[in-house]
Amino acid sequence: MLGDWTAEPFIGGVVSGTGADHVRLTAMLAQSIGPIHFAGEHTDPVYVTGMEGALRAGRCAADEILERRRVTEADRRSRAARRLIPRTG
């Protein structure tokens, strides 16, 4: 599909760019806030303005979410196991 991105009213042909300080800025943009995770080409430190950056950032955010879920699930299991162990003393 071909199109004129500059004619799109909500896009305007713009790509993201962070300038010289892109490593620090992309890391800041990619930081999660509580359970909310951010992804997109603007959060990848290497491929800032491309599709590759969007794919890498999406995978990274998904990995973070899955890791957080694993940690939460492990903690829940640990607490449940402690309740099952009889206390002595």
C-alpha positions in Angstrom: 0.0 0.0 0.0 1.5 3.3 -1.0 0.4 6.6 0.4 1.5 10.2 1.0 2.3 10.4 4.7 2.5 14.1 4.5 -1.2 14.2 3.5 -2.3 12.2 6.6 -4.0 14.6 9.0 -2.8 12.8 12.2 0.7 11.9 11.0 2.0 14.8 8.9 5.0 12.8 7.7 6.7 13.0 11.1 9.2 10.5 12.4 10.6 10.5 15.9 14.0 11.6 16.7 15.8 12.3 20.0 18.9 14.2 18.9 22.3 13.8 20.3 21.2 12.6 23.7 19.2 9.7 22.3 20.6 6.9 24.5 19.5 8.7 27.7 16.2 9.9 26.3 15.1 6.5 24.8 15.9 4.9 28.1 13.7 7.4 29.9 10.9 6.9 27.4 11.0 3.2 27.8 10.8 3.2 31.6 7.6 1.5 32.9 5.4 3.3 35.4 3.9 0.7 37.7 2.0 -1.8 35.5 2.1 0.4 32.4 4.9 -0.3 29.9 5.9 1.8 26.9 7.1 0.5 23.5 7.7 2.0 20.1 10.5 3.0 17.8 11.1 6.0 20.0 12.1 3.8 22.9 14.8 1.7 21.1 18.3 3.0 21.7 19.7 1.7 18.4 16.9 1.9 15.7 15.2 5.0 17.0 13.1 5.9 13.9 12.6 2.6 12.2 10.3 -0.4 12.1 13.2 -2.5 13.5 13.2 -0.2 16.6 9.4 -0.7 17.0 9.8 -4.5 16.9 12.7 -4.6 19.3 11.0 -2.2 21.7 7.8 -4.3 21.6 9.7 -7.5 22.3 11.5 -5.8 25.2 8.3 -4.5 26.8 6.7 -7.9 26.4 9.7 -9.5 28.1 9.5 -7.0 31.0 5.8 -7.8 31.4 6.4 -11.5 31.4 9.3 -11.2 33.9 7.2 -9.1 36.2 4.4 -11.7 36.0 6.9 -14.5 36.8 8.2 -12.7 39.8 4.7 -11.9 41.0 3.6 -15.5 40.5 6.7 -16.9 42.3 6.1 -14.5 45.2 2.5 -15.6 45.4 3.5 -19.3 45.4 6.1 -18.7 48.0 3.6 -17.0 50.4 1.2 -19.8 49.8 3.8 -22.5 50.6 4.8 -20.7 53.8 1.2 -20.9 55.0 1.3 -24.7 54.5 4.5 -25.3 56.5 3.7 -25.9 60.2 5.4 -23.5 62.5 7.4 -24.8 65.4 8.5 -23.2 68.5 
